[in-house]
């Protein structure tokens, strides 16, 4: 059974491994190489402070105990948030799981962003 929920602290290494698998599949480059060459991935290295302590969230899709997808909402300020780290293992694509993840993250953002901020319409 596939579930969507907030990441547990003990799953951070599994999330990094998932990103490593996706990076290798998409670009043929590892998590460590991405960090060294392009992006330090500070948000993944410090999920608790970057997402949760900042009013955002970091969610995972899990198939039983295996993490199969990730995504986060980073709160930039009182009016702005960004979707981050939307990744899904290749074998789970095409099932609507990514859409479910994004919709759940946008619902989370709707709870605290001003009316219209999420979809671009302003009151």
VEXLUM-499796 format. One line per field, with one value per residue: chain; residue in three letters; x, y, z of N, C-alpha, C in turn; residue number from 1. Coordinates in nm, 2 decimals, decimal comma, padded with zeros to 4 digits, m for minus. Example, Ala and Ser with C-alpha at 12.3 -4.5 7.8 and 13.67 -1.06 7.14 Angstrom:
<atoms>
chain c(A/A) .
res c(ALA/SER) .
n_u c(01,32/01,28) .
n_v c(m00,57/m00,22) .
n_w c(00,78/00,71) .
ca_u c(01,23/01,37) .
ca_v c(m00,45/m00,11) .
ca_w c(00,78/00,71) .
c_u c(01,32/01,29) .
c_v c(m00,33/00,00) .
c_w c(00,78/00,79) .
n c(1/2) .
</atoms>
This chain:
<atoms>
chain c(A/A/A/A/A/A/A/A/A/A/A/A/A/A/A/A/A/A/A/A/A/A/A/A/A/A/A/A/A/A/A/A/A/A/A/A/A/A/A/A/A/A/A/A/A/A/A/A/A/A/A/A/A/A/A/A/A/A/A/A/A/A/A/A/A/A/A/A/A/A/A/A/A/A/A/A/A/A/A/A/A/A/A/A/A/A/A/A/A/A/A/A/A/A/A/A/A/A/A/A/A/A/A/A/A/A/A/A/A/A/A/A/A/A/A/A/A/A/A/A/A/A/A) .
res c(UNK/UNK/UNK/UNK/UNK/UNK/UNK/UNK/UNK/UNK/UNK/UNK/UNK/UNK/UNK/UNK/UNK/UNK/UNK/UNK/UNK/UNK/UNK/UNK/UNK/UNK/UNK/UNK/UNK/UNK/UNK/UNK/UNK/UNK/UNK/UNK/UNK/UNK/UNK/UNK/UNK/UNK/UNK/UNK/UNK/UNK/UNK/UNK/UNK/UNK/UNK/UNK/UNK/UNK/UNK/UNK/UNK/UNK/UNK/UNK/UNK/UNK/UNK/UNK/UNK/UNK/UNK/UNK/UNK/UNK/UNK/UNK/UNK/UNK/UNK/UNK/UNK/UNK/UNK/UNK/UNK/UNK/UNK/UNK/UNK/UNK/UNK/UNK/UNK/UNK/UNK/UNK/UNK/UNK/UNK/UNK/UNK/UNK/UNK/UNK/UNK/UNK/UNK/UNK/UNK/UNK/UNK/UNK/UNK/UNK/UNK/UNK/UNK/UNK/UNK/UNK/UNK/UNK/UNK/UNK/UNK/UNK/UNK) .
n_u c(00,08/00,06/00,15/00,12/00,29/00,43/00,79/00,98/01,22/01,42/01,43/01,57/01,82/01,73/01,58/01,78/01,91/01,71/01,69/01,95/01,93/01,73/01,87/02,08/01,95/01,82/02,02/02,26/02,44/02,56/02,42/02,61/02,79/02,62/02,59/02,86/02,91/02,69/02,47/02,44/02,25/02,14/01,89/01,80/02,00/01,95/01,67/01,48/01,53/01,52/01,27/01,05/01,09/01,06/00,81/00,72/00,69/00,80/00,74/00,69/00,64/00,55/00,60/00,50/00,76/00,95/01,08/00,95/00,91/00,95/00,89/00,86/00,75/00,87/00,86/00,90/00,84/00,58/00,40/00,48/00,58/00,76/00,77/00,96/01,20/01,06/01,04/01,03/01,05/01,14/00,99/00,75/00,62/00,37/00,13/m00,02/00,08/00,27/00,12/m00,07/00,10/00,20/m00,05/m00,13/00,08/00,03/m00,22/m00,14/00,01/m00,19/m00,32/m00,19/m00,10/m00,18/m00,50/m00,52/m00,25/m00,12/m00,22/m00,17/m00,37/m00,48/m00,65) .
n_v c(m00,12/00,22/00,51/00,85/01,09/01,30/01,31/01,10/01,15/00,94/00,86/01,02/00,95/00,75/00,90/01,06/00,85/00,78/01,01/01,00/00,77/00,87/01,09/00,96/00,81/01,01/01,19/01,06/01,10/01,12/01,17/01,29/01,39/01,58/01,75/01,85/01,97/02,12/02,19/02,23/02,10/02,18/02,19/01,93/01,82/01,93/01,89/01,92/02,19/02,35/02,30/02,22/02,37/02,61/02,66/02,51/02,20/01,86/01,59/01,24/00,97/00,64/00,30/00,06/00,00/00,12/00,42/00,60/00,84/01,20/01,53/01,88/02,18/02,49/02,76/03,08/03,34/03,54/03,55/03,39/03,07/02,78/02,50/02,21/01,97/01,76/01,44/01,12/00,77/00,60/00,36/00,40/00,61/00,77/00,69/00,87/00,94/01,14/01,37/01,35/01,40/01,66/01,80/01,76/01,90/02,16/02,20/02,21/02,45/02,63/02,65/02,85/03,05/03,37/03,44/03,35/03,35/03,10/03,01/03,22/03,41/03,72/03,89) .
n_w c(00,00/m00,09/00,08/00,18/00,35/00,62/00,64/00,85/01,11/01,11/00,85/00,68/00,56/00,39/00,22/00,10/m00,04/m00,21/m00,37/m00,48/m00,64/m00,82/m00,93/m01,06/m01,24/m01,40/m01,48/m01,47/m01,26/m00,93/m00,60/m00,43/m00,62/m00,74/m00,52/m00,49/m00,74/m00,83/m00,65/m00,31/m00,17/00,07/00,20/00,21/00,36/00,60/00,68/00,90/01,01/00,78/00,65/00,84/01,08/00,97/00,90/00,69/00,51/00,46/00,26/00,21/m00,02/00,03/m00,02/00,14/00,35/00,20/00,07/m00,20/m00,32/m00,30/m00,16/m00,10/00,08/00,10/00,31/00,22/00,29/00,46/00,25/00,05/m00,10/m00,19/m00,40/m00,36/m00,44/m00,57/m00,64/m00,79/m00,79/m01,09/m01,16/m01,05/m01,17/m01,37/m01,25/m01,12/m00,88/m00,83/m00,89/m00,69/m00,47/m00,52/m00,52/m00,25/m00,12/m00,22/m00,10/00,16/00,16/00,10/00,34/00,49/00,33/00,18/00,03/m00,31/m00,35/m00,40/m00,65/m00,81/m00,85/m00,74/m00,47) .
ca_u c(00,00/00,13/00,11/00,18/00,30/00,55/00,90/01,02/01,37/01,51/01,42/01,64/01,92/01,66/01,54/01,90/01,93/01,61/01,74/02,07/01,87/01,67/01,97/02,16/01,86/01,79/02,14/02,38/02,53/02,52/02,38/02,74/02,84/02,53/02,63/02,99/02,92/02,58/02,37/02,48/02,13/02,13/01,76/01,79/02,09/01,89/01,53/01,41/01,53/01,48/01,13/00,95/01,10/01,04/00,66/00,69/00,68/00,87/00,66/00,74/00,55/00,62/00,54/00,54/00,87/01,04/01,05/00,95/00,89/00,97/00,85/00,85/00,70/00,95/00,80/01,00/00,80/00,44/00,32/00,55/00,63/00,81/00,77/01,10/01,25/00,96/01,11/00,96/01,12/01,09/00,90/00,62/00,57/00,25/00,02/m00,08/00,14/00,34/00,02/m00,12/00,20/00,20/m00,18/m00,12/00,17/m00,03/m00,32/m00,07/00,04/m00,32/m00,37/m00,13/m00,07/m00,30/m00,59/m00,47/m00,10/m00,08/m00,26/m00,14/m00,47/m00,47/m00,78) .
ca_v c(00,00/00,34/00,61/00,99/01,14/01,37/01,23/01,07/01,18/00,83/00,83/01,12/00,88/00,68/01,01/01,09/00,74/00,79/01,12/00,95/00,68/00,95/01,17/00,87/00,77/01,12/01,26/00,98/01,17/01,08/01,28/01,35/01,48/01,70/01,84/01,90/02,04/02,21/02,23/02,17/02,03/02,21/02,16/01,78/01,79/01,99/01,89/01,98/02,33/02,41/02,29/02,21/02,49/02,73/02,66/02,43/02,05/01,77/01,47/01,12/00,86/00,52/00,17/m00,02/00,07/00,18/00,55/00,60/00,98/01,31/01,67/01,97/02,32/02,58/02,89/03,19/03,46/03,53/03,55/03,31/02,94/02,72/02,35/02,17/01,82/01,66/01,33/00,99/00,66/00,58/00,25/00,45/00,72/00,74/00,64/00,98/00,96/01,28/01,47/01,35/01,46/01,81/01,86/01,76/02,01/02,29/02,22/02,25/02,59/02,71/02,67/02,96/03,16/03,46/03,40/03,37/03,34/02,97/02,99/03,34/03,52/03,81/03,94) .
ca_w c(00,00/m00,10/00,17/00,16/00,49/00,65/00,66/00,99/01,12/01,08/00,71/00,60/00,48/00,29/00,12/00,02/m00,12/m00,32/m00,46/m00,55/m00,75/m00,92/m01,00/m01,14/m01,36/m01,49/m01,53/m01,46/m01,16/m00,79/m00,50/m00,38/m00,73/m00,75/m00,41/m00,51/m00,86/m00,87/m00,55/m00,19/m00,12/00,22/00,25/00,24/00,47/00,72/00,66/01,01/01,02/00,65/00,62/00,95/01,17/00,89/00,87/00,57/00,53/00,37/00,26/00,14/m00,06/00,07/m00,06/00,26/00,42/00,10/00,01/m00,35/m00,37/m00,20/m00,20/00,01/00,07/00,18/00,33/00,20/00,37/00,49/00,13/m00,06/m00,07/m00,31/m00,41/m00,37/m00,43/m00,62/m00,71/m00,78/m00,86/m01,23/m01,17/m00,99/m01,25/m01,46/m01,17/m01,05/m00,74/m00,83/m00,89/m00,55/m00,38/m00,54/m00,47/m00,11/m00,08/m00,24/00,00/00,28/00,14/00,10/00,48/00,55/00,23/00,15/m00,08/m00,44/m00,36/m00,45/m00,79/m00,89/m00,85/m00,62/m00,44) .
c_u c(00,09/00,07/00,18/00,17/00,42/00,67/00,93/01,17/01,46/01,51/01,50/01,75/01,85/01,62/01,66/01,93/01,83/01,65/01,86/02,02/01,81/01,77/02,05/02,07/01,83/01,91/02,27/02,49/02,47/02,48/02,51/02,80/02,75/02,57/02,76/02,99/02,81/02,50/02,41/02,37/02,12/01,99/01,74/01,89/02,04/01,74/01,45/01,41/01,49/01,33/01,04/00,97/01,08/00,89/00,63/00,67/00,76/00,80/00,73/00,62/00,62/00,53/00,58/00,64/00,96/00,99/01,05/00,93/00,91/00,91/00,83/00,79/00,80/00,89/00,91/00,97/00,65/00,35/00,37/00,60/00,68/00,80/00,91/01,10/01,13/01,02/01,03/01,04/01,06/00,98/00,76/00,56/00,45/00,13/m00,06/m00,03/00,20/00,23/m00,04/m00,03/00,20/00,07/m00,18/m00,03/00,11/m00,15/m00,26/m00,04/m00,08/m00,36/m00,31/m00,10/m00,20/m00,38/m00,53/m00,32/m00,05/m00,11/m00,23/m00,25/m00,46/m00,61/m00,80) .
c_v c(00,12/00,45/00,74/01,05/01,23/01,27/01,21/01,10/01,06/00,79/00,93/01,05/00,81/00,78/01,05/00,98/00,74/00,90/01,07/00,86/00,77/01,03/01,08/00,83/00,89/01,18/01,18/01,04/01,14/01,20/01,36/01,44/01,60/01,80/01,92/02,00/02,15/02,27/02,16/02,09/02,05/02,18/02,01/01,75/01,84/02,01/01,96/02,13/02,40/02,41/02,30/02,33/02,62/02,74/02,58/02,28/01,98/01,63/01,36/01,04/00,74/00,40/00,08/00,06/00,14/00,32/00,55/00,74/01,08/01,44/01,76/02,11/02,39/02,71/02,99/03,31/03,44/03,51/03,45/03,18/02,88/02,57/02,31/02,02/01,73/01,56/01,20/00,88/00,63/00,47/00,29/00,56/00,67/00,68/00,75/01,01/01,10/01,39/01,47/01,42/01,61/01,87/01,86/01,88/02,14/02,31/02,26/02,40/02,68/02,74/02,80/03,08/03,25/03,41/03,44/03,36/03,21/02,96/03,11/03,44/03,60/03,87/04,08) .
c_w c(00,00/m00,01/00,14/00,30/00,51/00,68/00,81/00,99/01,08/00,93/00,62/00,51/00,37/00,18/00,04/m00,08/m00,24/m00,42/m00,54/m00,66/m00,86/m01,00/m01,10/m01,27/m01,45/m01,56/m01,52/m01,36/m01,02/m00,71/m00,46/m00,50/m00,75/m00,64/m00,44/m00,63/m00,88/m00,75/m00,42/m00,12/00,03/00,28/00,28/00,36/00,60/00,71/00,77/01,02/00,89/00,62/00,75/01,05/01,10/00,85/00,75/00,61/00,43/00,38/00,18/00,09/m00,03/00,03/00,05/00,34/00,33/00,06/m00,14/m00,41/m00,26/m00,25/m00,08/m00,02/00,16/00,19/00,32/00,28/00,40/00,37/00,02/m00,01/m00,20/m00,30/m00,43/m00,37/m00,47/m00,70/m00,69/m00,85/m00,99/m01,23/m01,11/m01,07/m01,34/m01,38/m01,10/m00,92/m00,73/m00,82/m00,75/m00,46/m00,40/m00,49/m00,32/m00,06/m00,10/m00,14/00,13/00,28/00,15/00,24/00,54/00,46/00,21/00,03/m00,21/m00,46/m00,42/m00,60/m00,87/m00,89/m00,72/m00,60/m00,48) .
n c(1/2/3/4/5/6/7/8/9/10/11/12/13/14/15/16/17/18/19/20/21/22/23/24/25/26/27/28/29/30/31/32/33/34/35/36/37/38/39/40/41/42/43/44/45/46/47/48/49/50/51/52/53/54/55/56/57/58/59/60/61/62/63/64/65/66/67/68/69/70/71/72/73/74/75/76/77/78/79/80/81/82/83/84/85/86/87/88/89/90/91/92/93/94/95/96/97/98/99/100/101/102/103/104/105/106/107/108/109/110/111/112/113/114/115/116/117/118/119/120/121/122/123) .
</atoms>
